[in-house]
Amino acid sequence: MSFEIKLPLFQGPFDLLLFFIERDELDIYDIPITRITSDFLEYLHHLERMNMELAGEFIWVAATLMRIKAKMLLPRPETDKAGNEIDPRQELVQHLLEYKKFKIVAAELSNLETDGLARYERGNLNAELSDLAKRTGEDFDLQSLDLYRLLKIYAKAMRRFEEEQARPRHTVQQYPYTMEVQKEWILLKIGFGKSLSFTEVLSFCPDKIALVFNFLAILELAAAQQLQIIVDEGFNNFLLKAPTAEQVLQEV
């Protein structure tokens, strides 16, 4: 019993198409579109069975192949302005030829890089490590690390971590107050035709932010003539008086 393992080793859809063309020794200028489309879709289905995500470019090329296949099956081929028949494969062939050129050039550049790395030495490693130690502010040799130096590095890293944790941080806190809600709340607390002192309003404020919202809400209500501010006895105190139900109905 034999079995075959296929892995997604292709860098892109055009790489896969070139593999099929070279494997079957096909003419790139006269691609058997039905055959190559079947091979391409079979490979995509294999990837799906292996639960591998398909890149969008593979799906796009699959759709392009199917569109070309459909066009070639049509009884009336497309023609250009001169009346010449347009090969639906022309654009695909052009993309494949360009991709093949880039692939060849990339392989040559990779060979040049490999040859250059094998031909020339990297440089003075000791001098580079010494320069790195100076730029990082370390006063020890990076080439010979022992337990003491490792502990020294660890202690320095911990100091940096503690300094980072001790830096002041600003947290934006969202409070559950809005002007409309606070205005409704104040009118509800006062009631129709009744009054409430400002100090009593303060007693209902759970925090400073609520106090600010309530104070601004009082000012907006007074400006809209939805309540009156009456000076009361006491230091910095005043009464908040709401209109009666009759007054509200008259305004409506």
Stockholm file with secondary structure:
# STOCKHOLM 1.0

chainA/1-252         MSFEIKLPLFQGPFDLLLFFIERDELDIYDIPITRITSDFLEYLHHLERMNMELAGEFIWVAATLMRIKAKMLLPRPETDKAGNEIDPRQELVQHLLEYKKFKIVAAELSNLETDGLARYERGNLNAELSDLAKRTGEDFDLQSLDLYRLLKIYAKAMRRFEEEQARPRHTVQQYPYTMEVQKEWILLKIGFGKSLSFTEVLSFCPDKIALVFNFLAILELAAAQQLQIIVDEGFNNFLLKAPTAEQVLQEV
#=GR chainA/1-252 SS CCCCCCCCCCSSHHHHHHHHHHHTTCCTTSCCHHHHHHHHHHHHHHHHHTTCCCCHHHHHHHHHHHHHHHHHHSSSCCBCTTSCBCCTTHHHHHHHHHHHHHHHHHHHHHHHHHHHHHHSCCCCHHHHHHHHHHHTTCCSCSSSCCHHHHHHHHHHHHHHHHHHHHSCCCCCCCCSCCHHHHHHHHHHHHCTTCEEEHHHHHHTCSSHHHHHHHHHHHHHHHHTTSSEEEECSSTTCEEEECCCHHHHHHHC
#=GC SS_cons         CCCCCCCCCCSSHHHHHHHHHHHTTCCTTSCCHHHHHHHHHHHHHHHHHTTCCCCHHHHHHHHHHHHHHHHHHSSSCCBCTTSCBCCTTHHHHHHHHHHHHHHHHHHHHHHHHHHHHHHSCCCCHHHHHHHHHHHTTCCSCSSSCCHHHHHHHHHHHHHHHHHHHHSCCCCCCCCSCCHHHHHHHHHHHHCTTCEEEHHHHHHTCSSHHHHHHHHHHHHHHHHTTSSEEEECSSTTCEEEECCCHHHHHHHC
//
